[in-house]
Amino acid sequence: MKLPRRTFLHLAAGTAALPALSRIARAQAYPSRPVRVVVGAPPGGGHDIVARLMAQWLSERLGQPFVIDNRPGGSENIATEAVVRSSADGYTILLVTGTNAINTTLYEKLSFNFNRDIASVAGIARVPELMVANLSVPAKTVPEFIAYAKANPGKLNMASGGIGTPSHMAGELFKMMTGVDMVHVPYRGVAPALTDLISGQVQVMFSASTSSIGHIKAGRLRALAVTTATRSEALSDIPTMGEFLPRYEASNWYGIGAPRNTPVEVIDKLNKEINDGLADPKIKARLADLGSDVLALSPADFGKLIAEETEKWSKVVKFSGAKAD
């Protein structure tokens, strides 16, 4: 049967519109069941606090529970692999951090390629590292510390939360740019490292503000500098490292990723809701309390940040000679 031209054109137009209508319907229906947010760290730390803050917001906005699934271990690779192997439907998402960018070079053999296998969804916050020293260290400024370290080569111990962690790499970048000789002492986590720093077992550390800000305010540690390019709103009286070392910048950051091939409309919906949350005064205030600065980015811009950080830290990893445990 030959259809009239007008009828044929109407049918053709309707058929062409079906994929777009399907995408719209899928975005409107999402989420229709609980969403799992995989976090590569145990409960209670900075990672967990930020993830739960955003999960609560998304649960309230989207009407389904966003459930935190803590998968510590393997320098966040266990959590990442769990998400990489999940269905690309938006019901399993990952708290992405600066550690993921470092791991790309630190680990020679991973079962996944992070930049290829994880789709960028949204940036959440940038967390300055703080150069903090034991109170017994005579230096009160970065130039004084550099002079003190050069006068005592190999005698100062630099703690970190573990080999290849952002705190370790921030310290290695400092060593690379200043030429100072300090002994790296890796711990199994930031908390025990800070305990020994306060007691004087080690002398200096680059620690995320979320972990060390309380000790600084209580007068247990001395902050010498923040490691971001600009001063932190929460720590505006502390100078940036770049004021003494031009082009120095190191920070951890948080965002959300999903398995590759997750529908674009689902990614866009999550991105919008997360960015709306980051504009909410209560969430902004909570992140500021943690010493974090809001990092509201489009999926494309968050992907660009990850790529740039991956390239940057690959150079520092190679300089340090760090090898994964």
C-alpha positions in Angstrom: 0.0 0.0 0.0 1.4 3.4 -1.0 1.0 6.0 1.7 0.1 9.6 0.9 3.1 11.8 1.0 1.8 13.9 4.0 1.1 10.7 6.0 4.5 9.3 5.2 6.3 12.5 6.3 4.3 12.6 9.6 5.2 9.0 10.3 8.9 9.6 9.4 9.0 12.6 11.7 7.4 10.6 14.5 9.9 7.8 14.1 12.9 10.2 14.1 11.6 11.8 17.4 11.3 8.5 19.2 15.0 8.3 20.4 14.8 11.8 21.8 11.5 11.1 23.5 13.0 7.9 24.9 15.9 9.8 26.4 13.7 12.5 27.9 11.5 9.8 29.4 14.5 8.0 30.8 15.9 11.1 32.4 12.5 11.9 33.9 12.1 8.4 35.3 15.6 8.4 36.9 16.1 7.4 39.6 13.3 4.8 40.1 15.2 2.9 42.8 18.1 3.4 45.3 21.4 4.6 43.9 24.7 3.3 45.3 27.5 5.8 45.9 30.8 3.9 46.2 33.5 5.6 48.4 37.0 4.3 48.4 37.6 5.1 52.1 36.2 4.1 55.5 33.4 5.9 57.2 34.2 9.1 59.2 36.9 10.7 57.1 36.8 13.6 54.7 35.8 11.4 51.7 32.9 9.9 53.6 31.7 13.3 55.0 31.6 14.9 51.5 29.9 11.8 49.9 27.2 11.7 52.6 26.6 15.4 52.3 25.9 15.2 48.6 24.0 11.8 49.0 21.6 13.4 51.4 21.0 16.3 49.1 20.4 14.0 46.1 18.1 11.8 48.1 15.9 14.7 49.1 15.9 16.2 45.6 15.4 13.1 43.6 13.1 11.1 45.9 15.2 7.9 46.1 17.9 6.9 48.6 21.5 7.6 47.6 23.2 4.9 49.7 26.9 5.2 50.7 28.9 2.0 50.0 32.3 2.3 51.7 34.9 0.2 49.9 38.3 1.1 51.5 41.5 -0.5 50.4 43.8 -0.6 47.4 44.3 3.2 47.4 40.7 3.6 46.2 41.3 1.1 43.3 38.9 -1.5 44.9 36.1 1.1 44.9 36.9 2.2 41.4 37.0 -1.3 39.9 33.6 -2.0 41.5 32.1 0.9 39.7 33.9 0.2 36.4 32.3 -3.3 36.4 28.8 -2.1 37.3 26.0 -1.5 34.9 26.2 1.8 33.1 22.7 2.9 34.2 23.3 5.6 36.8 22.5 3.4 39.8 26.2 2.9 40.8 28.3 6.0 40.9 31.8 6.7 42.3 33.2 9.4 44.6 36.2 10.5 42.5 39.2 12.0 44.2 42.7 13.3 43.3 44.0 9.9 44.2 42.4 8.4 41.1 44.6 10.8 38.9 47.7 9.8 40.8 47.0 6.1 40.6 47.1 6.1 36.9 50.9 6.4 37.0 51.6 5.0 40.4 50.2 1.6 39.5 51.8 -0.1 36.6 49.1 -2.7 36.2 45.4 -1.9 36.8 42.5 -3.8 35.5 40.9 -0.6 34.2 41.9 2.7 32.5 40.4 5.4 34.7 40.2 8.1 32.1 38.5 5.7 29.6 36.3 3.7 31.9 34.9 6.3 34.2 32.6 9.0 32.8 32.9 12.4 34.5 29.7 13.6 36.1 30.4 16.6 38.4 33.0 18.3 40.5 32.1 18.8 44.1 34.9 20.6 46.0 38.6 21.3 46.0 40.4 20.6 49.2 43.7 22.5 49.9 46.5 20.6 51.4 48.2 22.4 54.3 51.8 22.4 55.0 51.8 21.8 58.7 54.7 21.5 61.1 55.3 20.3 64.6 55.5 23.2 67.1 59.1 22.4 67.9 60.2 23.2 64.3 61.7 26.7 64.5 60.5 27.8 61.1 57.3 29.9 61.1 57.3 30.6 57.3 57.9 28.6 54.2 61.2 30.4 53.3 62.4 29.8 56.9 61.4 26.1 56.6 63.3 25.7 53.3 66.4 27.3 54.9 66.1 25.1 58.0 65.7 21.9 55.9 68.7 22.8 53.7 70.7 23.3 56.8 69.7 19.9 58.1 69.6 17.6 55.0 68.0 14.2 55.6 67.3 15.0 59.2 63.6 16.1 58.8 60.9 13.4 58.5 57.9 14.2 56.2 54.8 12.2 57.1 52.1 11.2 54.7 48.9 9.2 54.6 50.6 6.6 52.5 52.7 6.1 49.4 51.1 7.9 46.4 48.4 9.7 48.4 47.8 13.4 47.7 49.6 14.3 50.9 52.7 12.4 49.8 52.6 13.8 46.3 52.2 17.4 47.6 55.3 16.9 49.7 57.2 15.4 46.7 56.3 18.4 44.6 57.7 20.6 47.3 60.9 18.7 47.4 61.1 18.7 43.6 60.7 22.5 43.4 62.9 23.4 46.4 65.6 20.7 46.3 65.3 20.0 50.0 66.2 16.6 51.3 63.5 15.1 53.7 62.8 11.5 54.6 59.4 10.4 53.6 57.6 8.4 56.3 54.3 6.8 55.0 51.5 5.9 57.3 48.4 3.8 56.8 46.1 6.8 56.8 46.2 10.5 57.6 45.0 10.2 61.2 48.0 8.2 62.6 50.4 10.4 60.7 48.8 13.5 62.3 49.1 11.9 65.7 52.8 11.4 65.3 53.2 14.8 63.9 51.6 16.4 66.9 53.8 14.3 69.3 57.0 15.2 67.4 57.8 11.8 65.9 57.8 13.5 62.5 58.4 17.1 61.8 56.2 18.1 58.8 53.3 17.0 56.7 51.2 18.0 53.8 47.7 17.3 55.0 44.2 17.9 53.7 42.5 20.8 55.4 39.6 18.6 56.3 41.9 16.5 58.5 44.2 19.2 60.0 42.1 22.3 60.3 40.9 21.4 63.8 44.4 20.8 65.1 45.5 24.1 63.7 42.7 26.0 65.3 43.4 24.2 68.6 47.1 25.3 68.4 48.5 21.8 68.2 50.1 22.3 64.8 51.6 25.3 62.9 50.3 25.9 59.4 52.9 27.3 57.1 51.0 27.5 53.8 48.0 26.3 51.9 48.8 24.5 48.6 46.1 25.8 46.3 46.8 28.6 43.8 44.6 31.1 45.8 44.0 31.4 49.5 41.3 29.3 51.1 38.2 31.2 52.3 38.2 29.1 55.4 41.9 29.9 56.1 42.3 33.3 54.6 45.1 34.3 57.0 47.4 31.5 55.8 49.5 32.3 52.7 49.6 30.2 49.6 52.7 28.1 48.8 52.7 30.0 45.5 53.5 33.2 47.2 56.9 31.8 48.0 57.2 29.1 45.2 55.7 30.5 42.0 53.6 27.9 40.1 53.3 25.5 43.0 49.8 24.1 43.3 48.6 20.9 44.9 45.2 20.0 46.1 42.9 17.1 46.6 39.4 17.3 45.1 36.2 15.4 45.1 33.7 14.7 42.3 31.3 12.1 41.0 32.0 9.6 38.2 30.0 6.8 36.7 30.7 3.8 34.5 31.4 4.8 30.9 28.4 4.6 28.5 26.1 5.9 31.3 23.4 7.7 29.5 24.1 11.4 28.9 20.7 12.4 30.1 21.4 10.7 33.5 24.8 12.3 33.8 23.3 15.7 33.0 20.5 15.3 35.5 23.0 14.3 38.3 25.3 17.2 37.3 22.4 19.7 37.5 21.3 18.5 40.9 24.8 18.4 42.4 25.6 21.9 41.1 22.3 23.1 42.6 23.3 21.6 45.9 26.7 23.3 45.7 24.9 26.6 45.4 22.8 25.9 48.6 24.1 28.1 51.5 24.0 25.2 54.0 26.1 22.9 51.9 28.5 25.7 51.0 28.9 26.5 54.7 29.5 22.9 55.6 32.1 22.5 52.9 33.7 25.8 54.1 33.8 24.3 57.7 35.9 21.5 56.2 38.3 24.0 54.6 37.0 23.1 51.1 36.2 25.4 48.2 33.2 24.6 46.0 34.1 23.1 42.6 30.9 23.2 40.5 31.8 22.0 37.0 30.1 20.7 33.9 30.9 17.0 33.0 33.2 18.2 30.3 35.1 20.6 32.6 35.4 18.0 35.3 36.8 15.6 32.7 39.4 18.2 31.7 40.4 18.7 35.3 41.0 14.9 35.7 43.1 14.8 32.5 45.2 17.8 33.6 45.8 16.4 37.1 46.7 12.9 35.7 49.4 14.5 33.5 50.7 16.7 36.3 51.0 14.0 38.9 52.6 11.5 36.5 55.7 13.8 36.5 55.8 14.0 40.3 55.4 10.2 40.7 58.3 9.6 38.3 60.5 12.2 40.1 59.8 10.6 43.5 60.3 7.1 42.3 57.3 6.0 44.3 56.0 2.5 43.8 52.6 1.2 44.9 52.7 -1.2 47.9 
